[in-house]
Amino acid sequence: MARPLASLTTMRVGGPPRRMLRAETEEDLVAAVREADAAGEPLLVLGGGSNLVIADDGFPGTVVAVATTGVHVESADDCGGVLVRVAAGESWDDLVARAVAESWSGVEALSGIPGSTGATPVQNVGAYGQEVAQTIARVRVWDREEGRVRTLANADCAFSYRHSLLKESLLAGSGYTPRYVVLDVTFQLRPTALSQPIGYADLAAGLAVELGERVPLADAREAVLAQRRRRGMVLEPADHDTWSCGSFFTNPVLTEAEFDRLRQRAAARLGPEVTPPRFPAGDGRVKTSAAWLIDRAGFGKGHGLPGPVALSTKHTLAVTNRGAARAEDVVALAREVRDGVAEALGVRLVNEPVLVGLRL
């Protein structure tokens, strides 16, 4: 029997799969997916394991671990920028570190995010004012429905907040297996030693600059890593606050009417002077802070201790494994927080990680 999947995920929960394959080349990856599909068996495509919570019973099918490698600079000039094609199995943070070292600007605020490069367009990974959608030129995928390799341009991917066509294809099926298996991603980065304009207040404060200013890429990366370490969002084997999927819930995006109802609930519960955070989200909608909602609903840092799972002692958005958690423990705490926020403040939080064999 294959080893438990807990060892391949950052949450460190999950039982064994029925079968485990490792794909080190694009050809191996496509062949493994086609084989599983031809057999009609469940398929889980595993990258860095940083956005998965897998059931304690494991997975009743084939797990394909994506271990493809390769970073190819396709072109580089001041007009078109730097086009870099990256295999799906490449470490995301290693790519960001290389971009900083090579003076390729555009992903520096995404430093310290665990996982593989191929997973980033699925979730439209973002942090500290940047999203990968801002730099992705195209994504090559294996289309399981059509049985062929396709190239999706940025516009084809329908990127939005922590969402994409790639994720939509995943959610429309089993909830964990996608129509499109990412083979490689091409990024269009800017050839400059300066960061993109700093767009996050805490990051600007840490750099002692104003919002909108640019700083050396290395400084931006170190400031982001410092912010993430303070929140327990940089993997450290000895620190259980980092045994997580990062942010467990996305920041809610609300209509103005929904935000007004939230404001009224917050005032009634916390006092008329308390106003929920609000940020423009486009299309006349408003984004608010999931961490703020969790805290104001009564779930503080460390909630759940000394149990097997707890909210991080550094950041209320992270559900963490304290060392001996089961997947059911993880979803139980997440469910308690989600339902508690809904009851207290009338907003239903949505989980960010993919749940495999589990329901929230």
HUUR-V652487 format. One record per residue. N is the residue number from 1. PSI is psi in whole degrees, -180 to 180 (999 if undefined). OMEGA is omega in radians with two decimals (NA if undefined). NEAR is the number of other C-alpha atoms within 10 Angstrom. Layout:
n;psi;omega;near
N;PSI;OMEGA;NEAR
N;PSI;OMEGA;NEAR
This chain:
n;psi;omega;near
1;143;3.13;8
2;158;-3.13;13
3;156;3.13;15
4;145;3.14;19
5;-13;3.10;23
6;-35;-3.09;22
7;-10;-3.09;14
8;10;3.13;18
9;152;-3.11;23
10;-21;3.04;24
11;-20;3.07;29
12;42;2.98;27
13;159;3.09;28
14;134;3.13;27
15;-171;-3.05;20
16;154;2.98;22
17;164;3.03;20
18;-38;3.13;15
19;144;-3.11;15
20;129;3.08;17
21;148;3.10;17
22;123;-3.10;15
23;112;-3.11;18
24;-10;3.07;14
25;160;3.10;18
26;-40;-3.14;20
27;-42;3.11;11
28;-40;-3.12;17
29;-49;-3.14;24
30;-42;-3.12;21
31;-41;-3.13;13
32;-42;3.12;21
33;-44;-3.13;21
34;-38;3.13;15
35;-45;3.13;14
36;-42;-3.14;17
37;-40;3.14;15
38;-33;3.12;9
39;-8;-3.14;8
40;28;-3.10;10
41;156;3.10;12
42;145;-3.09;16
43;132;3.02;23
44;121;3.11;21
45;119;-3.01;20
46;122;3.04;25
47;-114;3.14;24
48;-7;3.09;22
49;18;-3.06;24
50;-6;-3.09;23
51;32;-3.09;24
52;140;2.89;25
53;114;-3.01;28
54;140;-3.06;28
55;154;3.14;23
56;-28;3.12;21
57;-9;-3.14;13
58;-151;-3.05;21
59;125;-3.03;23
60;45;-3.10;15
61;-152;-3.11;17
62;131;2.99;21
63;126;3.08;24
64;112;3.09;21
65;120;-3.09;21
66;114;-3.11;26
67;28;-3.14;21
68;151;-3.09;24
69;160;3.07;15
70;127;3.05;13
71;115;-3.03;16
72;123;3.06;11
73;112;-3.07;13
74;-32;3.08;12
75;158;3.14;12
76;114;3.05;16
77;163;-3.06;10
78;-27;-3.09;9
79;-53;-3.07;8
80;-8;-3.10;12
81;-163;-3.12;17
82;117;3.07;21
83;119;-3.07;21
84;119;3.12;21
85;126;-2.97;22
86;128;3.11;24
87;148;-3.04;25
88;-31;-3.06;29
89;-4;3.13;27
90;141;3.07;22
91;130;-3.14;21
92;-48;-3.06;23
93;-30;3.04;19
94;-39;3.10;17
95;-44;3.13;18
96;-43;3.12;23
97;-41;3.11;20
98;-42;3.14;14
99;-42;3.12;22
100;-44;-3.12;25
101;-32;-3.09;13
102;1;-3.07;13
103;48;3.00;20
104;114;-3.03;26
105;145;3.05;25
106;-17;-3.14;27
107;8;-3.04;27
108;-32;3.14;30
109;-6;3.12;28
110;20;3.09;24
111;147;3.00;24
112;-1;3.12;23
113;123;-3.12;23
114;167;3.07;22
115;-177;-3.06;22
116;159;-3.13;24
117;-38;-3.12;26
118;-22;3.13;27
119;-20;-2.99;26
120;-40;3.12;22
121;-24;-3.13;26
122;-50;-3.09;25
123;-4;-2.94;24
124;63;-3.07;24
125;138;3.14;18
126;158;3.10;19
127;148;2.99;17
128;41;3.03;19
129;0;3.09;14
130;152;2.98;21
131;151;3.13;23
132;-25;3.12;21
133;-26;-3.12;26
134;-19;-3.06;16
135;-7;-3.12;18
136;126;3.07;24
137;-43;-3.14;19
138;160;3.12;21
139;122;3.05;25
140;133;-3.06;21
141;159;2.88;22
142;117;3.14;22
143;107;-3.07;17
144;-28;-3.13;16
145;-41;-3.12;10
146;-12;3.11;10
147;41;-3.12;10
148;162;3.05;10
149;135;3.10;16
150;154;3.04;15
151;121;3.14;16
152;121;3.03;17
153;167;-3.14;14
154;-48;-3.09;18
155;-31;3.13;12
156;-25;-3.04;13
157;-12;3.09;21
158;52;-3.12;16
159;140;2.97;21
160;-172;-3.06;13
161;113;3.13;17
162;39;-3.07;19
163;161;3.11;18
164;171;3.00;19
165;-38;-3.14;21
166;-43;3.11;25
167;-37;3.12;25
168;-39;3.14;17
169;-30;3.09;17
170;-47;-3.08;19
171;-27;-3.10;15
172;-17;-3.14;12
173;-119;-3.05;11
174;-17;-3.02;13
175;-11;3.14;16
176;-20;-3.08;20
177;130;-2.99;20
178;157;2.93;23
179;-39;-3.07;20
180;120;3.07;21
181;119;-3.07;24
182;130;3.10;30
183;-46;3.04;25
184;164;-3.11;26
185;133;3.08;24
186;125;-3.13;23
187;145;3.04;25
188;105;-3.06;22
189;164;-3.07;22
190;131;-3.13;24
191;87;3.13;19
192;149;3.13;17
193;-1;3.14;18
194;149;3.09;21
195;167;2.90;24
196;161;-3.10;22
197;132;-3.13;16
198;123;-3.03;22
199;18;-3.09;18
200;127;-2.96;16
201;-47;-3.11;15
202;-35;3.12;15
203;-42;3.09;21
204;-42;3.13;22
205;-41;3.13;12
206;-29;3.12;14
207;-6;-3.11;17
208;44;3.09;9
209;170;3.08;14
210;154;3.02;15
211;137;3.14;15
212;-14;3.10;13
213;161;3.09;14
214;147;-3.10;18
215;166;3.04;18
216;141;-3.07;15
217;-43;-3.12;26
218;-37;3.10;18
219;-42;3.13;16
220;-45;-3.13;25
221;-46;-3.12;22
222;-37;3.12;17
223;-39;3.09;21
224;-46;3.13;23
225;-38;3.11;20
226;-43;3.09;17
227;-45;-3.09;18
228;-38;3.11;20
229;-39;3.12;16
230;-26;-3.13;11
231;5;-3.13;19
232;30;-3.06;23
233;15;2.99;25
234;126;-3.01;21
235;126;3.07;19
236;111;-3.04;12
237;-33;-3.08;10
238;-7;-3.07;9
239;107;-3.10;12
240;-17;3.04;19
241;-18;3.14;27
242;1;3.06;25
243;80;-2.99;28
244;-177;3.00;30
245;22;-3.03;26
246;-138;3.11;28
247;122;-3.10;19
248;-25;-3.13;23
249;145;3.04;22
250;156;3.05;19
251;127;-3.10;21
252;139;3.02;19
253;120;-2.96;22
254;156;2.92;19
255;166;3.09;15
256;-38;3.14;13
257;-41;3.11;11
258;-40;3.12;15
259;-37;3.12;22
260;-40;3.09;13
261;-40;3.08;15
262;-45;-3.14;21
263;-41;3.13;18
264;-42;3.11;18
265;-41;3.13;19
266;-42;3.13;22
267;-41;-3.14;16
268;-35;-3.09;12
269;-39;-2.94;14
270;-12;-3.12;13
271;148;-3.04;11
272;-19;-3.12;12
273;-7;-3.08;7
274;122;-3.14;13
275;130;3.11;14
276;149;3.06;17
277;145;3.07;14
278;139;3.14;14
279;142;3.13;11
280;138;-3.12;12
281;8;3.13;16
282;160;3.12;9
283;30;3.10;7
284;13;-3.13;9
285;169;-3.04;16
286;135;3.04;19
287;138;3.04;20
288;176;-2.98;20
289;120;3.07;17
290;-39;3.13;25
291;-41;3.11;21
292;-45;-3.13;16
293;-44;-3.13;29
294;-47;-3.13;23
295;-45;-3.09;17
296;-17;3.06;17
297;-1;3.06;21
298;11;3.13;13
299;93;-3.08;20
300;177;3.08;20
301;135;3.13;19
302;3;3.13;20
303;130;-3.11;19
304;-20;3.10;17
305;143;0.13;13
306;32;-3.10;9
307;179;-3.12;14
308;-21;3.04;15
309;153;3.11;30
310;159;2.92;26
311;147;3.13;27
312;145;3.05;28
313;-5;-3.12;18
314;-21;-3.02;17
315;125;-3.04;21
316;-12;-3.11;25
317;-14;-3.06;28
318;123;2.94;27
319;125;-2.97;30
320;148;3.05;30
321;119;-3.08;27
322;7;3.03;23
323;-28;-3.09;16
324;28;-3.08;11
325;152;2.94;19
326;163;3.10;22
327;-38;3.13;25
328;-33;3.07;19
329;-41;-3.12;18
330;-51;-3.10;23
331;-29;3.10;20
332;-44;3.12;15
333;-42;3.11;19
334;-40;3.12;23
335;-41;3.12;16
336;-44;-3.14;13
337;-48;-3.14;26
338;-49;-3.09;22
339;-34;3.11;17
340;-39;3.09;20
341;-41;3.13;22
342;-42;-3.13;16
343;-41;-3.06;12
344;-40;-2.96;17
345;-2;3.01;22
346;15;3.12;17
347;129;3.14;22
348;115;-3.13;15
349;151;-3.14;23
350;132;-3.12;14
351;143;3.09;17
352;-44;3.13;18
353;157;3.10;19
354;131;3.13;21
355;124;-3.08;18
356;111;-3.11;20
357;18;-3.09;18
358;157;3.05;14
359;137;3.07;10
360;999;NA;14
